[in-house]
Amino acid sequence: RIVCDVPCSGDGTFRKHRDKWGHWLPHQGRKLHSVQLQIALRAAALLKVGGRMVYSTCSLNPLEDEAVVCALLMKTQGALSVVRCRETLK
């Protein structure tokens, strides 16, 4: 099992940390996307067959979340799949 908690813009924490609004820029997600994908790809390479990886950010930006997962799935050419957590956590 691997938890892949990547660096992110933190825009999902604005409600708790209102001071972050002053530092947030719209292009931060684009800048972080490639490093997030690189980390996720490295984590995927370390997985054993049948292993599980959780990709985690504290961002709400689709460029940092869904787009990274989509790129990861495309680059691994079917070696990985998305699993619904609700069923596995019961």
C-alpha positions in Angstrom: 0.0 0.0 0.0 1.2 3.5 -0.9 -0.2 6.8 0.1 0.8 9.4 -2.5 0.2 12.7 -0.7 1.6 15.2 -3.2 2.4 18.9 -2.8 -0.5 21.0 -3.9 -1.9 24.5 -4.0 -3.9 23.9 -0.8 -6.9 25.7 -2.1 -9.1 23.1 -0.4 -8.0 24.6 3.0 -9.1 28.2 2.3 -12.0 27.9 4.7 -9.7 27.0 7.6 -6.8 29.2 6.4 -8.3 32.4 5.1 -4.8 34.0 4.7 -4.1 31.6 1.8 -6.4 33.6 -0.4 -3.8 36.4 -0.6 -1.2 34.0 -2.0 -3.4 31.9 -4.3 -2.9 32.3 -8.1 -5.0 30.5 -10.8 -2.0 29.1 -12.5 -0.7 27.2 -9.5 -2.5 24.0 -10.4 -0.9 24.0 -13.9 2.6 24.5 -12.3 2.0 21.6 -9.9 0.4 19.2 -12.3 3.7 17.8 -13.7 5.4 17.3 -10.4 2.3 15.6 -8.9 2.1 13.3 -11.9 5.8 12.5 -11.6 5.4 11.6 -7.9 2.3 9.5 -8.7 4.1 7.6 -11.5 7.0 6.9 -9.2 4.6 5.6 -6.5 2.9 3.4 -9.1 6.2 2.0 -10.2 6.9 0.9 -6.6 3.5 -0.8 -6.2 3.5 -4.6 -6.1 1.0 -6.3 -8.5 -2.4 -6.2 -6.7 -1.2 -3.4 -4.4 -3.2 -0.2 -3.7 -2.2 3.4 -4.0 -4.1 6.4 -2.7 -3.6 9.7 -4.5 -4.2 12.6 -2.1 -4.2 16.4 -2.2 -5.8 19.1 -0.1 -6.8 20.9 -3.4 -10.2 21.2 -5.0 -8.6 22.0 -8.4 -9.4 19.4 -11.1 -5.9 20.0 -12.6 -4.4 18.7 -9.4 -6.8 15.9 -8.8 -8.9 14.4 -11.7 -6.4 15.5 -14.4 -3.5 13.9 -12.6 -5.4 10.7 -12.0 -6.5 10.6 -15.6 -2.9 11.2 -16.9 -1.7 8.5 -14.5 -4.2 6.0 -15.8 -3.3 6.8 -19.4 0.5 6.6 -18.9 0.3 3.3 -17.1 -1.7 1.8 -20.0 -4.2 -0.3 -18.0 -1.8 -1.4 -15.2 -3.8 0.7 -12.7 -7.5 1.2 -12.1 -9.7 3.4 -10.0 -11.4 1.6 -7.0 -14.4 3.0 -5.2 -13.3 3.6 -1.6 -16.7 3.3 0.0 -16.9 -0.5 -0.7 -13.3 -1.2 0.4 -13.5 0.7 3.7 -16.5 -1.2 5.1 
